[in-house]
Amino acid sequence: MTRAFLYVLVATINLVAAAVAHSQPLWQGASYGMTVEAFQARYPSAKEVIRRPSSTSLRIVDSAMGEMPADITFVFNDGRLSTVGYRLKLEASSRMALECWDLVLRSFQDWHRPTSVQKSRRAINQEVIESWETDMRTAVELILLKGSSPENYEISGSVQIAPWELMAREKLAQLAAIDARNAKLLAAWKGRPVTDYVKEFGPPDSVMKIENAETLYVWNGSTLNCKTTLFVSKSTKILDRKVTGCSQ
């Protein structure tokens, strides 16, 4: 491996870095949440390597990372891109492998500046690991691993949405689903007599009248600390239904 080749590698990764600066793309034109169909239209050379009911993996083999063969694997969960894994193969001395590692690491850090870092640097005959989260809401991991034969190494790792960002997205999706379910329930009960609701869900924990002559029927949840409130007209018809204090 020549020093010139290392510079070509880093220049290529810098191009990748520039592409990732917007809209949380994980790798070049592949963005988090992209569908399998949209990805295959952009990368027709990608080959399917795993297909399960809820997970699909596509791979681009011998991708153009300078002159170095590199396999890039794209993992789709429930039909949406969630993680990009990569593997760069090195045939080099331990010194050159570490030099290449440092250049790749620096390039990735320029691309996604770390806000929190976890790293472990050990003997070259084992592995070198560095991972970090970024203010771009992604998580990056790099591993330099010695192969089974002398002067055989791999740099591998992944780019994905940071765990805290993923949790926030999942929470927002849950809340949206709850809102949709509550809207559906309201549509089913609105205009019906409150006695029908009581027959199905039992008597309320409290009943109170409010100034506009409506009556509130309140059920307190026993397990999730949630509260269901019905707004009932003077003619005892359900006007509205609100659920508060729980995530179900």
N, C-alpha and C positions, 0 to 999 in steps of 0.2 A: 504494500500500500504506500503510495507516494504522498508527500506533503501537499502537492498540487491537488491530488484527488480529495484530500480532506477539505480543502478550501471549496472545491466544487460541491461537496456534500453539504457544507454549511450554507453555501449560497442557495442551494435548492431548498433547504429547510427554512431559510429566511423568506423565500417566496411563499411557502406554506404559511409562515407566521403572518405575513401581510394579509393573506386571504382570510385569516381567522379573526381579524380585528373587528368584525361587524356581525351582529345578529347571532352570536353564539354558534358559529360554525365550528364543527369539531375537527374537520380535516378538509382543507381546500374547499371545494364547493359543496361539501356534505355537512348539513346543519342538523342540530339536534331536533328530533321530531319528524325528519324527512321520511316519507313513505318508501317502502321497498320499490314500488313502481317508479316513483320520481327519481330514486337513486339509480335504478337500472337504466333509465332513459339518459341520465347524465354520464354513467359509467357502464357502457354496454359490455366491456371486457370483463366485468366482475362475474365470478363464478360462485354458484351456491355451494356451500360446504356443509351447512347444517340447516335442517328445516324441522322444527317441532311445532306443535299446535300453537304455542304462544311465542316462539322465538325462531328467528331466521338469521343466519350469518352468511355474508357474501365476502369474497376475497379477491383482491387484485394481486396477482403474483408477479414478482420481478418488476415492481413499480419503479419508475424513474426517480431514484434518490441519488442524483449524481450518477456515477458509474456503479454504484453499489446495489446488488439485488436486495429488494426489500418487499416483504409481504405485508399488505395492509388489509386488516379484517374489520368488517363493519357489522355490528351486532344490532339487530332490530328486535325489540320486545313489543309484542302486540302490534306488529306492523310498522313501528316507528323507530327511527335510528336513536339508539341510546348510548352506544360506546364505540369508539374506534380504537382498535388494537394494532400495533405495528411491531415488526421484527426486522432489524437490519443485521445482516450477516457479515462478520469480519474475518478475514484471514490476515492476521497481523501478529507481531510480537506483543508482549504484555505492555511494553512502553507505548507503542503506537496505538494499542487498543485503548489505553487510558487517555492518550492525547485526543483520540477521536471522541471518546466519551465526554471529555471536558468541553470540546467544541460543540457537540450536540446538546449537552446540558445547557451551556451558555446560550445557545440559539433558542432553545425552548423557553428558557427563563426570560429572554428578551421578548419572546412572543407572548407569554403569559407570566407576567411578573408575580412572584410568590407573595402572598400575604401571610401564609403560615407554612412552615417547612418541616418535614420529617425526613431525616436522612441517616443513613448508616453506611459508612465507608469501611470496607474490610479488605482482607488480602485478595489480590487479583485471582487467586486460585479458588475463591469462593464467589462472591458477587458484590456489586456496588449498587446501592439503591438510593434514589431520591424521589420524593413525591411532595406535591404542594397543591394548595388551593389558591385561587386567584381572585382578584377583584372583578374579573370578567365572568365570575360565577361558574368556573370550570375547575376540574381537578386533573392534574397531570402526574403521571408516574413514569419514571425511567429506570430501567434495570440493565446493568452490564453483567453478563453471565459468561463464565468460561465454559467452552464446549468440552466434548469428550476427548478431543485430540489436541496436541500442542498447537499453539498459535491459531486456535479456533475459538471465536467469541461471538456473542450476540448482544445487541442492544435491543431491548424490547420494552413495551410499556403500553400505556393507554391514555386516552383523553376522553373525559366524560363530564357530565354536569356535576358540580360539587354537591355533596350529600345534603347540605343545608338548603341549597337551591332546589334540589329535587324534592325535598320534604315540603318546601313552600308550594311548589307546583302541585304536588299531590293533595295538599290541604285545600288549595283553591279548587281543585277538581272535585274533591269531596263536598265542599260547600255548595258548589254549583249543582251537584247531583241532589243534595238535600233540598235546595231551593226548588229544583224541578219536581222532586217528589211531593213537596208540600204544596206546590201549585196544582199538581194533579189531584191531590186529596181535596184541596179547597174546591176545585171545579166539580168534584164528585159530590160534595156535601152542601155547597152553597145553594140556598133556597129551600133546603129540606127542613122538616121540623127537628128541633133540638132533641125531642124525645127519641127519634130514631138513632141519633148519635149516642145518647145515654144507654139505649138498649144494647148497642154494640160494644161500647167501651166502659160501661159502668157509670155510676153516679159521679158527679164532679166533687172535688175536694172543697170547693167554695163557689158561691154565687154572689155576685154583687151588681147593683145597678149603678149606672153612670149618668152624668148630667143630661145627655141627649136622649134619655129614656131607653137606651139599649141596656141589655143585661149581659154581664160577663160570666161565662161558665169556665172554671179553671180546674185542670187536672195536673197534679204534680207528679212527675215521673219518679218511680221508686228506685230505679237502678242507675239512671244516667243524669239525674238532677235536672231534667228538662221539664219545661212547663208548657202545656197546651192550653190555649185560651180561645174560646169561641165567643164571637160577638153576635148576639141574638137580638132580633127586632122585637117590638112590642107584640107582634103577631106570632112570636116564638119560632121564627124562621132564621136559619143560620145565614149571617151576612158575611162573616170573615172568620178565618182560622189562623192563628199565629203559634209558632213553636219557638221557644227561646231557651237558652241555657244549656243546650246539649248539641252534640254533633250527629245525631241520628234523626 
